[in-house]
C-alpha cells in the first residue's frame, strides 16, 4: 500500500507551511523518513505535540500561544459548523476546539492520505454491488478505505459514484476534488445538519449507481440511508463503533441493522425457548448487506449476510463471522472466526422463563443448545413435507385476522370490495386467523409459531396480491371467489409509463398510486431507464412515487 499519486510530499509540505515555522521545522525533523505522522496537536498554554503510529513526541518546550493558533487559522480554509477546516488540494483536516466565547483555543491538524490497496482485503465485496457499512473507532482508517472504495467503483468498475462529503475529508477542501477519489463526483454539504438532505438530493438529481457517505451518526441520516437502499442504489458508508454489538444497542443507529422491536410470545413458546414472554426481533431488512468491523489496518471482521447475524444476536447467540487478515507477504487470509461465539457474548442474552421451562433444572446453556437442534430438525422436516395448512377457522363472524407479511392495504381493499365483516388485528394473540405468505410460513417466524402453539388457524398465500387475498377470504367465508385479476406489478408499471407521458406533456410532477416497497423499487428502476428521477412520498400504506420534471 502506498499514498496515491506522486505529489504526496507536496501535500505534506502544504500542511507544514500552514504550521508556525518553529513547529513546522520540528515536525519535519522528527518525521523525516518515517511516513507515519498522524497529526499535530496545538493546545493553548501547552507544548506542541506530534502523534505517530507508535506514540507521541513533544515538538518544542515553548508553550503554544494565541499567535501560533492565529497563524494556523489564517493559513487554512474556513471552519464550518462542525469546527473543521481543510487545506486546498490536500486531504488534511484541521479541527478546532473553542472556549465558551467561541474563540479557538486548540487545534488538531490531522494528516490525510489517499492510500491505494487499502481495500484489497474486502475488494471482492465492494465490486459485487452489495451495500457495505464500515465500522470502527476514530482513527482506524475508515475514511481512507471509503475513499479507495469510491475510486475503485468509479475507475475500475465504471460505475456512477457520488460522494456526499460533509467535512471535505473524503475529497479534500476546495471546489476541485482530490484525485484520490478517481472519477467519482463529490457533493459538498453546507452544514452537517443537512447531510441527510444532500444524501437524498444526490439520488434524486444525479442518478448514481453508488452513494458513498462518511460518518452516519443521526437518526435522519439512518432514515436517508434506508431510502437510498430501497431505491436499489449501492451504499458504502461508515459509522463509529467498536463492533456490531455497539451498533445493536445504539437506539439512534440500530435502524441500519433493521431496527429492534419487542414481540410477546405465548407461554408454550416462551417455555420452549427458555426465555421470558417478551423477546426482541428485527423490524425490517437491514439497510446494508454486509457489515465490516475494522479491528486493525490489516485485520477486519466480516458479518454477511447481515440479516442472519442480527437475528442470531437478538436470540442471544453469536453467529461466527468471517475473519480476514493480511500476512507479511501481503496475501489475504480468510477464515471463519468460530472463537467469536465464546469470546464475545451477545448483548441480548435471553432471560429465563419464570416457570423454569421443560426439565425445570436444565441449565440455560443446555436449554439453548436443545432449542437450536430441535429448530434445525424442524426446519428440515418442514422443507421436505411442507403443504399449506387447511384454512379452517373458528366459527362465528365477525372474524379477526392478523396479516403477517401480507400487505395490510391490500387486505383492507379486499375486505371493502367483498363487503366482509372482518377486523384486522395488530397482534397474533387477538386474531381468529393468521394470513401469511409461503416463505414466511416456511421460515417459521415467531408469529407463526405463536399461532400454531395457540391453535390459531393459519392460511398461507403463495403471493402478496389482492387476487390471492380475495381467494383466501372467499374460501374462509364460503362465498364465490371473485374473478382472477392480473399481477399487481403489471398495472403499476403501466401507471409509470402513463405518468412519464403525462409529465412530458404537461411539464409538471406526476403522483402515482400507492404501492408496496417492492413495486415502488421496480417503478424507480423503470423511471431511471427513461433518464428521469422520482421520489417516494407519504407514509405506509399510502406511500407512492412522484415522477419529477427534469430540472432546468
Buried (B, 14 or more C-beta within 10 A) or exposed (E): BEBBEEBBEEBBBBBBEBBBEEBBBBBBEBBEEEBEBBBBBBBBEEBBBBBBEEEEBEBBEEEBEEEBBEBBBEBBBEBBEBBBBBBBBBBBBBBBBEEEEEEBBBBBBBBBBBBBEBBBBBBEBBBEBBBBBBBBEEEBBBBBBBBBBBBBBBBEBEBBBBBBBBBBBBBBBBEEBBBBBBBBBBBBBEEBEBBBBBBBBBBBEEBBBBBBBBBBBBEBBBBBBBBBBBBBBBBBBBBBBEBBBBBBEBEBBBBBBBBBEEBBBBEEBBBBBBBBBEBBBBEEBBBBBBBBBBBEBBBBBBBBBBBEBBBBBBBBBBBBBBBBBBEEEEEBEEEEBEEBBEEBBBBBEBEBBEEEBEEEEBEBEEBBEBBEEEBEEEEEEBEEEEEEBEBEBEEEEEBBBBBBBBBEBBBBBBBEEBEBEBBBBEEBBEBBBBBBBBEBBBEBBBBBBBBBBBEBBBBBBEEBBBBBBBBBBBEBBEEEEBEEEEEBBEBBBEBBEEBBEBBBEEEEBBEBEBBBEBBBBBBBEBBBEBEBBBBBBEEEBEBBBBBBBEEE
